[in-house]
Structure formats: C-alpha cells, structure tokens
C-alpha cells in the first residue's frame, strides 16, 4: 500500500499573519465578534469566531478562509482550533465580516473572498473599510451573493442587528437599539453604573439620616412642649397662692383663662 495512504492530512491553524494590521481594524473585529457573541449569549447553538480558519471541504486543506468574524447558527459554542465543516454537521457560516486594512486589495475582498463565500454557502457578507469609511454588503439570492443597495440602516436578516455609518465610522446596534460597545466602553459604562449606584446609596443613607434627625427633633419638640406644659401646671398653684388672679396668671403664662381655671380646679 502506498505511503501516501497513511499520510495524515494537516489542516493548518495559522497562516503566520497577524489578526489585524492596525488598532482600528483590531478594535472593530473584537467589538463585532464580542457584540454578536453577547447577542446570542443565551443561545447555546450559535458559534461566533474571529480570524479562525474555516475549511469547507474535507481532504482539501488548501480550500480555506479565515473571516475576520464569522457566525454559525446551529453549532454549539466552544473553543476550536479551526472550523472543519464536515465535523460541524456540514453547516457553513451564515454570516461573515471582513474589516479591510492597507494590506488588502479590492480584488481580494470583493472578488476572491466574495466568490469563496458565495460558493461555500455564506448567506450574508459584510465588508467595511475604516480608511475610506465605505461599508458594503452582499446577501444570498439562490446561489449568488447579490449586492445590498443601501447599507446604512440595513438590518441583517440572520442576526437582526442594524448597520449605521456615523461620521464615517461603522456602528452596529442590537435589535433592542443598544449600540455595540468596545471592551473599554463596556468597562467605563460599568464604572459609571457603579458610581451611580454608590451615589444613589449615599443619597439613600443621607435621606434616612435626615428622616431620623427630623424624627429626633420632633420627639425633642414634643418633650419640650410637655415639659413646658408641666412647668405651667406646677406654676399655677404657686401663683394662686401668691394672690394672683386667674386673669393675671393667664396673661403671665400666655394661657387662656379657661385653661388656667381648669388646671386650678384639678
């Protein structure tokens, strides 16, 4: 039997190229991958990856692409060293993203990769160039990926996310309207929320302390009134004994004559 029969086919896990050529491209890739992963957080059968080799044909390792981001609906989450389609119920990525860099050519992105994605089953292909601010998209129509006429405001049929171009920058929005955020933005938002919670707690404590202080003052005022009334009651017999009239006592103690009489008659 020939030696080649026993040769194990190698499916490389890296082409030796960096994930991104610049910080903008890297940030967009990570933000898109993380945002979509978060969107399907509670769905165990949506696999989202960035810069992972996808092999659509068993036994032909030279047929491959590594989309900047790819989404496979119908396959479980989990780590993979590459996406070998024949080991994944033969389900291809339905949605792929490419973020252009200076090392990419228009032919590579809009022809070579698009034809690959078209041939091997991708339903939606999105391409953004951060340098030019140009956003393009293609959607499958039967066997062909057809250009999407207008991308600003476009909603992905598969993902439900909305695409917007804002001052030349790509912004993606969840179906509930929440904007995709970078890791730094998420941390900053958490810090702001934490500060807001702490401030609300401080204000709550201050309000409680103010209520308690008001209650203490109310009790003190009540006690002062009671002590004043007691002092008045104790003073009336003494003033009567000194020969003052009810009217004089009432005027001296700022009481009505009826009140003085009632206390005196007890």
C-alpha positions as CSV (number, residue, x, y, z in Angstrom):
1,X,0.0,0.0,0.0
2,X,1.4,3.5,-0.9
3,X,2.9,5.5,1.9
4,X,0.5,8.4,1.0
5,X,-2.4,6.3,2.1
6,X,-1.2,6.5,5.6
7,X,-0.4,10.2,5.5
8,X,-2.4,12.4,7.8
9,X,-3.9,15.5,6.2
10,X,-2.7,18.6,8.0
11,X,-5.2,21.4,8.4
12,X,-3.0,24.5,9.4
13,X,-4.4,26.6,12.2
14,X,-2.4,29.7,11.3
15,X,-1.1,31.3,8.2
16,X,1.5,33.3,10.2
17,X,-0.3,36.5,9.6
18,X,-1.4,38.9,12.4
19,X,-5.1,39.1,13.3
20,X,-5.1,42.8,12.4
21,X,-2.8,45.3,10.7
22,X,-3.8,48.2,12.9
23,X,-5.6,49.2,16.1
24,X,-8.8,50.3,14.3
25,X,-9.1,47.0,12.5
26,X,-8.4,45.0,15.6
27,X,-10.9,47.0,17.7
28,X,-13.7,46.6,15.1
29,X,-13.1,42.9,14.8
30,X,-13.1,42.3,18.6
31,X,-16.2,44.6,19.1
32,X,-18.2,42.9,16.3
33,X,-17.2,39.4,17.5
34,X,-18.0,40.2,21.1
35,X,-21.2,42.1,20.4
36,X,-22.6,39.2,18.3
37,X,-21.5,36.6,20.9
38,X,-23.3,38.7,23.6
39,X,-26.4,39.0,21.4
40,X,-26.6,35.2,21.3
41,X,-25.4,34.7,24.9
42,X,-28.4,32.6,25.9
43,X,-28.5,30.5,22.7
44,X,-26.0,27.6,23.1
45,X,-26.2,26.8,19.4
46,X,-24.6,29.9,17.9
47,X,-20.9,29.8,17.4
48,X,-19.1,33.1,16.8
49,X,-15.4,33.4,16.0
50,X,-12.8,35.8,14.9
51,X,-9.9,35.1,12.5
52,X,-10.5,31.3,12.6
53,X,-9.7,29.1,9.6
54,X,-12.8,27.7,8.0
55,X,-12.3,24.5,6.0
56,X,-15.4,23.7,3.9
57,X,-14.1,20.6,2.2
58,X,-12.6,17.5,3.8
59,X,-9.3,16.4,2.4
60,X,-8.6,19.7,0.7
61,X,-6.8,21.9,3.3
62,X,-5.8,24.5,0.7
63,X,-9.5,25.4,0.4
64,X,-9.9,27.8,3.3
65,X,-10.7,31.3,4.5
66,X,-10.3,33.0,7.9
67,X,-13.1,35.6,8.0
68,X,-12.4,38.5,10.4
69,X,-15.7,37.4,12.1
70,X,-17.9,34.5,11.3
71,X,-21.2,33.4,12.7
72,X,-22.5,29.9,12.6
73,X,-26.1,29.4,13.7
74,X,-26.8,25.8,14.6
75,X,-23.5,24.8,16.0
76,X,-22.6,24.8,19.7
77,X,-20.4,27.3,21.4
78,X,-17.0,26.3,22.5
79,X,-13.3,26.6,21.6
80,X,-12.0,25.3,18.2
81,X,-8.6,25.4,16.6
82,X,-10.3,25.6,13.2
83,X,-13.7,25.2,11.8
84,X,-13.8,22.0,9.8
85,X,-17.3,22.0,8.3
86,X,-17.6,18.2,7.9
87,X,-17.2,17.9,11.6
88,X,-19.9,20.5,12.2
89,X,-22.9,18.8,10.6
90,X,-21.7,20.4,7.3
91,X,-23.1,23.7,8.4
92,X,-21.2,26.7,6.9
93,X,-21.0,30.1,8.5
94,X,-24.2,32.0,7.5
95,X,-22.7,35.5,8.2
96,X,-19.1,36.7,7.7
97,X,-17.4,40.1,8.2
98,X,-14.3,41.5,6.8
99,X,-12.6,44.7,8.0
100,X,-10.2,46.0,5.3
101,X,-6.7,47.0,6.1
102,X,-4.0,48.6,3.9
103,X,-2.7,45.2,3.0
104,X,-6.0,44.1,1.5
105,X,-6.9,44.8,-2.1
106,X,-10.3,45.4,-3.6
107,X,-10.0,42.3,-5.8
108,X,-9.1,40.2,-2.7
109,X,-12.1,41.4,-0.7
110,X,-14.8,42.0,-3.3
111,X,-13.9,39.2,-5.7
112,X,-11.7,36.4,-4.3
113,X,-13.3,36.2,-0.9
114,X,-16.8,37.1,-2.1
115,X,-16.6,34.2,-4.6
116,X,-15.4,31.9,-1.9
117,X,-18.2,32.8,0.5
118,X,-20.7,32.6,-2.4
119,X,-19.6,29.1,-3.4
120,X,-19.4,27.7,0.1
121,X,-22.8,28.8,1.5
122,X,-22.5,32.1,3.2
123,X,-25.8,34.0,3.3
124,X,-24.6,37.4,4.3
125,X,-21.2,39.0,3.7
126,X,-20.3,42.4,5.1
127,X,-17.2,44.5,4.3
128,X,-16.1,47.7,5.9
129,X,-13.1,49.8,5.1
130,X,-12.2,52.1,8.1
131,X,-9.8,54.2,6.0
132,X,-12.4,55.2,3.4
133,X,-15.5,54.8,5.6
134,X,-17.1,52.6,2.9
135,X,-19.5,49.9,4.0
136,X,-20.7,47.2,1.6
137,X,-22.8,44.1,2.0
138,X,-24.0,41.1,0.0
139,X,-27.0,38.9,0.6
140,X,-27.6,35.4,-0.9
141,X,-30.2,35.1,-3.6
142,X,-30.3,31.5,-4.6
143,X,-26.7,30.7,-5.5
144,X,-25.4,34.2,-5.8
145,X,-24.4,36.9,-3.2
146,X,-26.1,40.0,-4.5
147,X,-25.0,43.5,-3.5
148,X,-27.2,45.2,-0.9
149,X,-28.1,48.6,-2.4
150,X,-28.0,50.6,0.8
151,X,-26.2,49.5,3.9
152,X,-26.8,52.5,6.2
153,X,-29.9,51.4,8.2
154,X,-29.7,47.9,6.9
155,X,-30.9,45.1,9.3
156,X,-29.3,41.7,9.0
157,X,-32.0,39.1,8.3
158,X,-30.0,36.4,10.2
159,X,-28.7,38.4,13.1
160,X,-31.3,41.2,13.5
161,X,-28.5,43.8,14.0
162,X,-28.6,47.2,12.4
163,X,-25.8,48.8,10.4
164,X,-25.1,52.5,10.5
165,X,-22.4,54.8,9.2
166,X,-21.9,57.6,11.6
167,X,-19.3,60.2,10.6
168,X,-17.5,57.6,8.5
169,X,-17.4,55.1,11.4
170,X,-19.2,51.7,11.4
171,X,-21.7,51.4,14.3
172,X,-23.8,48.2,14.9
173,X,-26.9,48.1,17.0
174,X,-28.6,45.2,18.8
175,X,-32.3,44.6,18.0
176,X,-33.2,46.5,21.2
177,X,-31.4,49.5,19.9
178,X,-28.3,49.2,22.2
179,X,-25.1,50.1,20.4
180,X,-22.2,47.6,20.1
181,X,-19.5,48.7,22.5
182,X,-15.8,48.1,22.7
183,X,-14.3,46.4,25.8
184,X,-13.1,49.8,27.1
185,X,-16.5,51.3,26.7
186,X,-18.2,48.4,28.5
187,X,-15.8,48.8,31.4
188,X,-16.3,52.5,31.5
189,X,-20.1,52.0,31.4
190,X,-19.9,49.6,34.3
191,X,-17.8,52.1,36.3
192,X,-20.4,54.8,35.6
193,X,-23.2,52.5,36.7
194,X,-21.2,51.5,39.8
195,X,-20.7,55.2,40.7
196,X,-24.3,55.9,40.1
197,X,-25.3,53.1,42.4
198,X,-22.9,54.2,45.0
199,X,-24.2,57.8,44.7
200,X,-27.8,56.6,44.9
201,X,-26.9,54.5,48.0
202,X,-25.2,57.6,49.6
203,X,-28.3,59.7,48.9
204,X,-30.5,57.0,50.3
205,X,-28.4,56.9,53.5
206,X,-28.5,60.7,53.7
207,X,-32.3,60.7,53.3
208,X,-32.6,58.1,56.0
209,X,-30.3,60.1,58.3
210,X,-32.4,63.2,57.6
211,X,-35.6,61.4,58.4
212,X,-34.1,60.1,61.6
213,X,-32.9,63.5,62.6
214,X,-36.3,65.0,61.8
215,X,-37.9,62.4,64.0
216,X,-35.4,63.1,66.8
217,X,-36.2,66.8,66.5
218,X,-39.9,66.1,66.5
219,X,-39.5,64.0,69.7
220,X,-37.4,66.7,71.3
221,X,-40.0,69.3,70.4
222,X,-42.8,67.1,71.9
223,X,-40.7,66.6,75.0
224,X,-40.1,70.4,75.3
225,X,-43.8,71.1,74.9
226,X,-44.6,68.5,77.6
227,X,-42.0,69.9,79.9
228,X,-43.3,73.5,79.4
229,X,-46.9,72.3,80.0
230,X,-45.8,70.6,83.2
231,X,-43.9,73.7,84.3
232,X,-47.1,75.8,83.7
233,X,-49.3,73.3,85.6
234,X,-46.9,73.4,88.5
235,X,-46.6,77.2,88.4
236,X,-50.4,77.9,88.6
237,X,-51.0,76.7,92.2
238,X,-47.9,78.6,93.3
239,X,-49.1,81.8,91.6
240,X,-52.6,81.4,93.0
241,X,-51.0,81.0,96.5
242,X,-49.2,84.3,95.9
243,X,-52.5,86.0,95.4
244,X,-52.6,86.4,91.6
245,X,-55.9,86.3,89.9
246,X,-56.8,83.8,87.1
247,X,-56.6,86.6,84.6
248,X,-53.1,87.7,85.8
249,X,-51.8,84.1,85.7
250,X,-53.3,83.6,82.2
251,X,-51.6,86.7,81.0
252,X,-48.2,85.8,82.6
253,X,-48.2,82.2,81.3
254,X,-49.7,83.1,77.8
255,X,-52.7,80.8,78.5
256,X,-56.4,81.3,78.3
257,X,-58.3,81.9,81.5
258,X,-60.3,78.7,80.9
259,X,-57.1,76.7,80.7
260,X,-55.8,78.2,84.0
261,X,-59.2,77.7,85.7
262,X,-59.2,74.0,84.5
263,X,-55.8,73.4,85.9
264,X,-56.5,75.2,89.1
265,X,-59.6,73.1,89.7
266,X,-57.9,69.8,89.4
